Amino acid sequence: MLIGWEHEGKALAFIEEHEQVMMKPDNRTLGNQILYVQRKDDLYEVYDQTYLHRLNTVEFSGLLESFEAHRFVIQKYTASLTQEGIPFHVRVHLMKDGAGQWAIAGIGTL
């Protein structure tokens, strides 16, 4: 389920419900600036594709407040594993073609 960024309270409630979420900008960044957020006890673990940040509630609320000027999407995290238990990711980019129809612009795996 996807929800658009509206305000801090809605984002916190979504994270509390799902415990692991992905937060990403809604402005065609092609996989950049994606945050993985996991709620652990009294902390939020935020992985920004480079570093793991452990934030208390006040610090995490400050991070969410910094997003107010931007449009973000919050999505429930879904683990994708091979039969051997190895994580994998598939990314499909869609764009409208010259006729206004959605078409696959690219497929990538991570």
VEXZABA-371735 format. One record per atom (N, C-alpha, C): residue number from 0; residue in three letters; chain; atom name; x, y, z. Coordinates in Angstrom, 1 decimal. Example, Ala and Ser with C-alpha at 12.3 -4.5 7.8 and 13.67 -1.06 7.14 Angstrom:
{0; ALA; A; N; {13.2; -5.7; 7.8}}
{0; ALA; A; CA; {12.3; -4.5; 7.8}}
{0; ALA; A; C; {13.2; -3.3; 7.8}}
{1; SER; A; N; {12.8; -2.2; 7.1}}
{1; SER; A; CA; {13.7; -1.1; 7.1}}
{1; SER; A; C; {12.9; 0.0; 7.9}}
***
This chain:
{0; MET; A; N; {0.8; -1.2; 0.0}}
{0; MET; A; CA; {0.0; 0.0; 0.0}}
{0; MET; A; C; {0.9; 1.2; 0.0}}
{1; LEU; A; N; {0.6; 2.2; -0.8}}
{1; LEU; A; CA; {1.3; 3.4; -0.9}}
{1; LEU; A; C; {0.4; 4.6; -0.3}}
{2; ILE; A; N; {1.1; 5.5; 0.4}}
{2; ILE; A; CA; {0.4; 6.7; 0.8}}
{2; ILE; A; C; {1.3; 7.8; 0.5}}
{3; GLY; A; N; {0.7; 8.9; 0.1}}
{3; GLY; A; CA; {1.5; 10.1; -0.2}}
{3; GLY; A; C; {1.9; 10.8; 1.1}}
{4; TRP; A; N; {3.0; 11.5; 1.1}}
{4; TRP; A; CA; {3.4; 12.3; 2.3}}
{4; TRP; A; C; {2.4; 13.4; 2.5}}
{5; GLU; A; N; {1.8; 13.5; 3.7}}
{5; GLU; A; CA; {0.9; 14.6; 4.0}}
{5; GLU; A; C; {1.3; 15.3; 5.2}}
{6; HIS; A; N; {1.6; 14.6; 6.3}}
{6; HIS; A; CA; {2.1; 15.2; 7.5}}
{6; HIS; A; C; {2.7; 14.1; 8.4}}
{7; GLU; A; N; {3.4; 14.6; 9.4}}
{7; GLU; A; CA; {4.2; 13.7; 10.3}}
{7; GLU; A; C; {3.3; 12.6; 10.9}}
{8; GLY; A; N; {2.2; 13.0; 11.4}}
{8; GLY; A; CA; {1.3; 12.1; 12.2}}
{8; GLY; A; C; {0.9; 10.9; 11.3}}
{9; LYS; A; N; {0.5; 11.1; 10.1}}
{9; LYS; A; CA; {0.1; 10.0; 9.2}}
{9; LYS; A; C; {1.3; 9.1; 8.9}}
{10; ALA; A; N; {2.5; 9.7; 8.7}}
{10; ALA; A; CA; {3.7; 8.9; 8.4}}
{10; ALA; A; C; {4.0; 8.0; 9.6}}
{11; LEU; A; N; {4.0; 8.6; 10.8}}
{11; LEU; A; CA; {4.3; 7.8; 12.0}}
{11; LEU; A; C; {3.4; 6.7; 12.3}}
{12; ALA; A; N; {2.1; 7.0; 12.0}}
{12; ALA; A; CA; {1.1; 5.9; 12.2}}
{12; ALA; A; C; {1.3; 4.8; 11.2}}
{13; PHE; A; N; {1.7; 5.1; 10.0}}
{13; PHE; A; CA; {2.0; 4.1; 9.0}}
{13; PHE; A; C; {3.2; 3.2; 9.4}}
{14; ILE; A; N; {4.2; 3.9; 9.9}}
{14; ILE; A; CA; {5.4; 3.2; 10.3}}
{14; ILE; A; C; {5.1; 2.3; 11.5}}
{15; GLU; A; N; {4.3; 2.8; 12.5}}
{15; GLU; A; CA; {3.9; 2.0; 13.6}}
{15; GLU; A; C; {3.2; 0.8; 13.2}}
{16; GLU; A; N; {2.3; 0.9; 12.2}}
{16; GLU; A; CA; {1.5; -0.2; 11.8}}
{16; GLU; A; C; {2.4; -1.3; 11.1}}
{17; HIS; A; N; {3.3; -0.9; 10.2}}
{17; HIS; A; CA; {4.0; -1.8; 9.4}}
{17; HIS; A; C; {5.4; -2.1; 9.9}}
{18; GLU; A; N; {6.0; -1.3; 10.7}}
{18; GLU; A; CA; {7.3; -1.5; 11.3}}
{18; GLU; A; C; {8.5; -1.4; 10.4}}
{19; GLN; A; N; {8.4; -1.8; 9.1}}
{19; GLN; A; CA; {9.4; -1.6; 8.1}}
{19; GLN; A; C; {8.8; -1.0; 6.9}}
{20; VAL; A; N; {9.4; 0.2; 6.5}}
{20; VAL; A; CA; {8.8; 0.9; 5.4}}
{20; VAL; A; C; {9.9; 1.4; 4.5}}
{21; MET; A; N; {9.6; 1.8; 3.3}}
{21; MET; A; CA; {10.5; 2.5; 2.3}}
{21; MET; A; C; {9.9; 3.9; 2.2}}
{22; MET; A; N; {10.7; 4.9; 2.2}}
{22; MET; A; CA; {10.3; 6.2; 2.0}}
{22; MET; A; C; {11.1; 6.7; 0.8}}
{23; LYS; A; N; {10.4; 7.2; -0.2}}
{23; LYS; A; CA; {11.1; 7.7; -1.4}}
{23; LYS; A; C; {10.4; 8.9; -2.0}}
{24; PRO; A; N; {11.3; 9.8; -2.6}}
{24; PRO; A; CA; {10.7; 11.0; -3.2}}
{24; PRO; A; C; {9.8; 10.6; -4.4}}
{25; ASP; A; N; {8.8; 11.5; -4.6}}
{25; ASP; A; CA; {7.9; 11.3; -5.7}}
{25; ASP; A; C; {8.2; 12.3; -6.8}}
{26; ASN; A; N; {9.5; 12.2; -7.2}}
{26; ASN; A; CA; {9.9; 13.2; -8.3}}
{26; ASN; A; C; {10.9; 12.6; -9.2}}
{27; ARG; A; N; {10.7; 11.3; -9.6}}
{27; ARG; A; CA; {11.5; 10.6; -10.6}}
{27; ARG; A; C; {13.0; 10.7; -10.3}}
{28; THR; A; N; {13.4; 10.2; -9.2}}
{28; THR; A; CA; {14.8; 10.2; -8.8}}
{28; THR; A; C; {15.5; 8.9; -9.2}}
{29; LEU; A; N; {14.7; 8.0; -9.9}}
{29; LEU; A; CA; {15.3; 6.7; -10.4}}
{29; LEU; A; C; {16.0; 5.9; -9.4}}
{30; GLY; A; N; {15.4; 5.7; -8.2}}
{30; GLY; A; CA; {16.0; 4.9; -7.2}}
{30; GLY; A; C; {17.0; 5.6; -6.2}}
{31; ASN; A; N; {17.2; 6.9; -6.4}}
{31; ASN; A; CA; {18.1; 7.6; -5.5}}
{31; ASN; A; C; {17.2; 8.2; -4.4}}
{32; GLN; A; N; {17.9; 8.5; -3.3}}
{32; GLN; A; CA; {17.2; 9.2; -2.1}}
{32; GLN; A; C; {16.2; 8.3; -1.5}}
{33; ILE; A; N; {16.3; 7.0; -1.6}}
{33; ILE; A; CA; {15.3; 6.1; -1.0}}
{33; ILE; A; C; {15.8; 5.7; 0.4}}
{34; LEU; A; N; {14.9; 5.8; 1.4}}
{34; LEU; A; CA; {15.2; 5.5; 2.8}}
{34; LEU; A; C; {14.5; 4.2; 3.2}}
{35; TYR; A; N; {15.2; 3.3; 3.9}}
{35; TYR; A; CA; {14.6; 2.2; 4.5}}
{35; TYR; A; C; {14.5; 2.5; 6.0}}
{36; VAL; A; N; {13.3; 2.4; 6.6}}
{36; VAL; A; CA; {13.0; 2.7; 8.0}}
{36; VAL; A; C; {12.5; 1.5; 8.7}}
{37; GLN; A; N; {13.1; 1.2; 9.8}}
{37; GLN; A; CA; {12.6; 0.1; 10.7}}
{37; GLN; A; C; {12.4; 0.6; 12.1}}
{38; ARG; A; N; {11.3; 0.4; 12.6}}
{38; ARG; A; CA; {11.0; 0.7; 14.0}}
{38; ARG; A; C; {11.5; -0.4; 14.9}}
{39; LYS; A; N; {12.4; -0.1; 15.9}}
{39; LYS; A; CA; {12.9; -1.0; 16.8}}
{39; LYS; A; C; {12.9; -0.4; 18.2}}
{40; ASP; A; N; {12.0; -1.0; 19.0}}
{40; ASP; A; CA; {11.8; -0.5; 20.4}}
{40; ASP; A; C; {11.6; 1.0; 20.4}}
{41; ASP; A; N; {12.5; 1.8; 21.0}}
{41; ASP; A; CA; {12.3; 3.2; 21.1}}
{41; ASP; A; C; {13.1; 4.0; 20.0}}
{42; LEU; A; N; {13.6; 3.3; 19.0}}
{42; LEU; A; CA; {14.4; 3.9; 18.0}}
{42; LEU; A; C; {13.9; 3.6; 16.6}}
{43; TYR; A; N; {14.3; 4.5; 15.7}}
{43; TYR; A; CA; {14.0; 4.3; 14.3}}
{43; TYR; A; C; {15.3; 4.1; 13.6}}
{44; GLU; A; N; {15.5; 3.0; 12.9}}
{44; GLU; A; CA; {16.7; 2.8; 12.2}}
{44; GLU; A; C; {16.4; 3.2; 10.7}}
{45; VAL; A; N; {17.2; 4.1; 10.2}}
{45; VAL; A; CA; {17.0; 4.7; 8.9}}
{45; VAL; A; C; {18.3; 4.4; 8.1}}
{46; TYR; A; N; {18.1; 3.7; 7.0}}
{46; TYR; A; CA; {19.3; 3.4; 6.1}}
{46; TYR; A; C; {19.1; 4.2; 4.9}}
{47; ASP; A; N; {20.1; 5.0; 4.5}}
{47; ASP; A; CA; {20.0; 5.9; 3.4}}
{47; ASP; A; C; {20.8; 5.5; 2.2}}
{48; GLN; A; N; {21.0; 4.2; 2.0}}
{48; GLN; A; CA; {21.8; 3.6; 1.0}}
{48; GLN; A; C; {23.3; 3.7; 1.2}}
{49; THR; A; N; {23.7; 4.4; 2.2}}
{49; THR; A; CA; {25.1; 4.6; 2.5}}
{49; THR; A; C; {25.3; 4.3; 4.0}}
{50; TYR; A; N; {24.5; 4.9; 4.9}}
{50; TYR; A; CA; {24.7; 4.8; 6.3}}
{50; TYR; A; C; {23.5; 4.3; 7.0}}
{51; LEU; A; N; {23.6; 3.7; 8.2}}
{51; LEU; A; CA; {22.5; 3.4; 9.0}}
{51; LEU; A; C; {22.5; 4.4; 10.2}}
{52; HIS; A; N; {21.4; 5.1; 10.3}}
{52; HIS; A; CA; {21.2; 6.1; 11.4}}
{52; HIS; A; C; {20.2; 5.5; 12.4}}
{53; ARG; A; N; {20.6; 5.6; 13.7}}
{53; ARG; A; CA; {19.6; 5.2; 14.7}}
{53; ARG; A; C; {19.1; 6.5; 15.4}}
{54; LEU; A; N; {17.9; 6.8; 15.2}}
{54; LEU; A; CA; {17.3; 8.0; 15.7}}
{54; LEU; A; C; {16.2; 7.8; 16.8}}
{55; ASN; A; N; {16.2; 8.6; 17.8}}
{55; ASN; A; CA; {15.1; 8.5; 18.8}}
{55; ASN; A; C; {13.9; 9.2; 18.2}}
{56; THR; A; N; {12.8; 9.2; 18.9}}
{56; THR; A; CA; {11.6; 9.7; 18.3}}
{56; THR; A; C; {11.7; 11.2; 18.0}}
{57; VAL; A; N; {12.3; 12.0; 18.8}}
{57; VAL; A; CA; {12.5; 13.4; 18.5}}
{57; VAL; A; C; {13.3; 13.7; 17.3}}
{58; GLU; A; N; {14.4; 12.9; 17.1}}
{58; GLU; A; CA; {15.3; 13.1; 16.0}}
{58; GLU; A; C; {14.5; 12.6; 14.7}}
{59; PHE; A; N; {13.8; 11.5; 14.8}}
{59; PHE; A; CA; {13.1; 11.0; 13.6}}
{59; PHE; A; C; {12.0; 12.0; 13.2}}
{60; SER; A; N; {11.3; 12.6; 14.2}}
{60; SER; A; CA; {10.2; 13.6; 13.9}}
{60; SER; A; C; {10.9; 14.7; 13.2}}
{61; GLY; A; N; {12.1; 15.2; 13.6}}
{61; GLY; A; CA; {12.8; 16.2; 12.9}}
{61; GLY; A; C; {13.1; 15.9; 11.5}}
{62; LEU; A; N; {13.5; 14.6; 11.2}}
{62; LEU; A; CA; {13.7; 14.2; 9.9}}
{62; LEU; A; C; {12.4; 14.3; 9.0}}
{63; LEU; A; N; {11.3; 13.8; 9.6}}
{63; LEU; A; CA; {10.0; 13.8; 8.9}}
{63; LEU; A; C; {9.6; 15.3; 8.6}}
{64; GLU; A; N; {9.9; 16.2; 9.5}}
{64; GLU; A; CA; {9.5; 17.6; 9.3}}
{64; GLU; A; C; {10.3; 18.2; 8.2}}
{65; SER; A; N; {11.5; 17.7; 8.0}}
{65; SER; A; CA; {12.3; 18.2; 6.9}}
{65; SER; A; C; {11.8; 17.8; 5.5}}
{66; PHE; A; N; {10.9; 16.8; 5.5}}
{66; PHE; A; CA; {10.3; 16.3; 4.2}}
{66; PHE; A; C; {9.1; 17.1; 3.8}}
{67; GLU; A; N; {8.6; 18.0; 4.7}}
{67; GLU; A; CA; {7.3; 18.7; 4.4}}
{67; GLU; A; C; {7.4; 19.5; 3.1}}
{68; ALA; A; N; {8.5; 20.0; 2.8}}
{68; ALA; A; CA; {8.6; 20.8; 1.5}}
{68; ALA; A; C; {8.7; 19.9; 0.3}}
{69; HIS; A; N; {8.8; 18.6; 0.5}}
{69; HIS; A; CA; {8.9; 17.7; -0.7}}
{69; HIS; A; C; {7.8; 16.7; -0.7}}
{70; ARG; A; N; {7.6; 16.1; -1.8}}
{70; ARG; A; CA; {6.6; 15.0; -1.9}}
{70; ARG; A; C; {7.3; 13.7; -1.8}}
{71; PHE; A; N; {6.9; 12.9; -0.8}}
{71; PHE; A; CA; {7.5; 11.6; -0.5}}
{71; PHE; A; C; {6.3; 10.6; -0.5}}
{72; VAL; A; N; {6.7; 9.4; -0.8}}
{72; VAL; A; CA; {5.8; 8.2; -0.8}}
{72; VAL; A; C; {6.3; 7.3; 0.3}}
{73; ILE; A; N; {5.4; 6.8; 1.1}}
{73; ILE; A; CA; {5.8; 5.8; 2.1}}
{73; ILE; A; C; {5.1; 4.4; 1.7}}
{74; GLN; A; N; {5.9; 3.4; 1.7}}
{74; GLN; A; CA; {5.4; 2.1; 1.2}}
{74; GLN; A; C; {5.9; 1.0; 2.2}}
{75; LYS; A; N; {5.0; 0.1; 2.4}}
{75; LYS; A; CA; {5.3; -1.1; 3.3}}
{75; LYS; A; C; {6.5; -1.8; 2.6}}
{76; TYR; A; N; {7.4; -2.2; 3.5}}
{76; TYR; A; CA; {8.6; -2.9; 3.0}}
{76; TYR; A; C; {8.2; -4.4; 2.8}}
{77; THR; A; N; {8.6; -4.9; 1.7}}
{77; THR; A; CA; {8.4; -6.3; 1.4}}
{77; THR; A; C; {9.7; -7.0; 1.1}}
{78; ALA; A; N; {10.1; -8.0; 1.8}}
{78; ALA; A; CA; {11.4; -8.7; 1.6}}
{78; ALA; A; C; {11.2; -9.6; 0.4}}
{79; SER; A; N; {12.1; -9.5; -0.5}}
{79; SER; A; CA; {12.1; -10.4; -1.7}}
{79; SER; A; C; {13.4; -11.3; -1.5}}
{80; LEU; A; N; {13.2; -12.6; -1.5}}
{80; LEU; A; CA; {14.3; -13.6; -1.3}}
{80; LEU; A; C; {14.2; -14.7; -2.3}}
{81; THR; A; N; {15.4; -15.1; -2.7}}
{81; THR; A; CA; {15.5; -16.3; -3.6}}
{81; THR; A; C; {15.2; -17.5; -2.8}}
{82; GLN; A; N; {15.1; -18.7; -3.4}}
{82; GLN; A; CA; {14.9; -19.9; -2.6}}
{82; GLN; A; C; {16.0; -20.2; -1.7}}
{83; GLU; A; N; {17.2; -19.6; -2.0}}
{83; GLU; A; CA; {18.4; -19.8; -1.1}}
{83; GLU; A; C; {18.4; -18.8; 0.0}}
{84; GLY; A; N; {17.4; -17.9; 0.1}}
{84; GLY; A; CA; {17.4; -16.8; 1.1}}
{84; GLY; A; C; {18.2; -15.6; 0.8}}
{85; ILE; A; N; {18.6; -15.4; -0.4}}
{85; ILE; A; CA; {19.4; -14.3; -0.8}}
{85; ILE; A; C; {18.4; -13.1; -1.3}}
{86; PRO; A; N; {18.6; -11.9; -0.7}}
{86; PRO; A; CA; {17.7; -10.8; -1.1}}
{86; PRO; A; C; {17.9; -10.4; -2.6}}
{87; PHE; A; N; {16.9; -10.0; -3.2}}
{87; PHE; A; CA; {17.0; -9.5; -4.6}}
{87; PHE; A; C; {15.9; -8.4; -4.8}}
{88; HIS; A; N; {16.1; -7.5; -5.7}}
{88; HIS; A; CA; {15.2; -6.4; -6.0}}
{88; HIS; A; C; {15.0; -6.3; -7.5}}
{89; VAL; A; N; {13.8; -6.0; -7.9}}
{89; VAL; A; CA; {13.5; -5.8; -9.3}}
{89; VAL; A; C; {12.9; -4.4; -9.4}}
{90; ARG; A; N; {13.4; -3.6; -10.3}}
{90; ARG; A; CA; {12.9; -2.3; -10.4}}
{90; ARG; A; C; {12.4; -2.1; -11.9}}
{91; VAL; A; N; {11.1; -1.7; -12.0}}
{91; VAL; A; CA; {10.6; -1.5; -13.4}}
{91; VAL; A; C; {10.2; 0.0; -13.5}}
{92; HIS; A; N; {10.7; 0.7; -14.5}}
{92; HIS; A; CA; {10.4; 2.1; -14.7}}
{92; HIS; A; C; {9.4; 2.2; -15.9}}
{93; LEU; A; N; {8.3; 2.9; -15.6}}
{93; LEU; A; CA; {7.3; 3.1; -16.6}}
{93; LEU; A; C; {7.3; 4.6; -17.1}}
{94; MET; A; N; {7.0; 4.8; -18.3}}
{94; MET; A; CA; {6.8; 6.2; -18.9}}
{94; MET; A; C; {5.7; 6.1; -19.9}}
{95; LYS; A; N; {5.1; 7.2; -20.1}}
{95; LYS; A; CA; {4.1; 7.3; -21.2}}
{95; LYS; A; C; {4.8; 7.5; -22.5}}
{96; ASP; A; N; {4.3; 6.7; -23.5}}
{96; ASP; A; CA; {4.9; 6.8; -24.9}}
{96; ASP; A; C; {4.3; 8.0; -25.6}}
{97; GLY; A; N; {4.6; 8.1; -26.9}}
{97; GLY; A; CA; {4.1; 9.2; -27.7}}
{97; GLY; A; C; {2.6; 9.2; -27.9}}
{98; ALA; A; N; {2.0; 8.0; -27.7}}
{98; ALA; A; CA; {0.5; 7.9; -27.8}}
{98; ALA; A; C; {-0.2; 8.1; -26.4}}
{99; GLY; A; N; {0.6; 8.4; -25.4}}
{99; GLY; A; CA; {0.0; 8.6; -24.0}}
{99; GLY; A; C; {-0.2; 7.3; -23.3}}
{100; GLN; A; N; {0.3; 6.2; -23.8}}
{100; GLN; A; CA; {0.1; 4.9; -23.2}}
{100; GLN; A; C; {1.3; 4.5; -22.3}}
{101; TRP; A; N; {1.1; 3.9; -21.2}}
{101; TRP; A; CA; {2.2; 3.5; -20.3}}
{101; TRP; A; C; {3.0; 2.3; -21.0}}
{102; ALA; A; N; {4.3; 2.5; -20.9}}
{102; ALA; A; CA; {5.2; 1.5; -21.5}}
{102; ALA; A; C; {6.4; 1.3; -20.6}}
{103; ILE; A; N; {7.0; 0.1; -20.6}}
{103; ILE; A; CA; {8.2; -0.2; -19.8}}
{103; ILE; A; C; {9.3; 0.6; -20.4}}
{104; ALA; A; N; {10.0; 1.4; -19.6}}
{104; ALA; A; CA; {11.1; 2.2; -20.0}}
{104; ALA; A; C; {12.4; 1.6; -19.6}}
{105; GLY; A; N; {12.4; 0.7; -18.6}}
{105; GLY; A; CA; {13.6; 0.0; -18.2}}
{105; GLY; A; C; {13.3; -1.0; -17.1}}
{106; ILE; A; N; {14.1; -2.0; -17.0}}
{106; ILE; A; CA; {14.0; -3.0; -16.0}}
{106; ILE; A; C; {15.4; -3.3; -15.4}}
{107; GLY; A; N; {15.5; -3.3; -14.1}}
{107; GLY; A; CA; {16.8; -3.5; -13.5}}
{107; GLY; A; C; {16.7; -4.4; -12.3}}
{108; THR; A; N; {17.7; -5.0; -12.0}}
{108; THR; A; CA; {17.8; -5.8; -10.8}}
{108; THR; A; C; {18.9; -5.3; -9.9}}
{109; LEU; A; N; {18.8; -5.5; -8.6}}
{109; LEU; A; CA; {19.8; -5.1; -7.7}}
{109; LEU; A; C; {20.3; -6.2; -6.8}}
***
